[in-house]
């Protein structure tokens, strides 16, 4: 049986604080969600000025990334490349760039999802958060 790391309260708070700091540094009004490896919400914030819909999209991007164990952009690229069948994939609702998995020792521990600015900027915010815990 393998031993697997898990996200702890301090990890999630560090990721969230760093992601929020990246968004504020760039004056980006976004929603940020962090989920565990099962896609369960552990942390969420909607910054001032973020569109209400972003509070639904960010957790979906995070959940998609965690359950798929890959960046949500992979699904967006597949769909844009003509594989429209991925639109019917169960439990995958956030198939847009901005969901980034949290990976340690090859194991997905969860993911960060961001929504509110350009998708590449959403992903930048998520990566800045993950970097805060050295991953």
Secondary structure, DSSP 8 states (H G I E B T S, - for coil): --------HHHHHHHHHHHHHHHHHTT---EEEEEETT--EEEEEE-TT--TTHHHHHHHHHHHHHHHTS-THHHHHHHHTT-GGGGG-TT----STTEEEEEETTEEEEEEEEESS-HHHHHHHHHHHHHTTT-
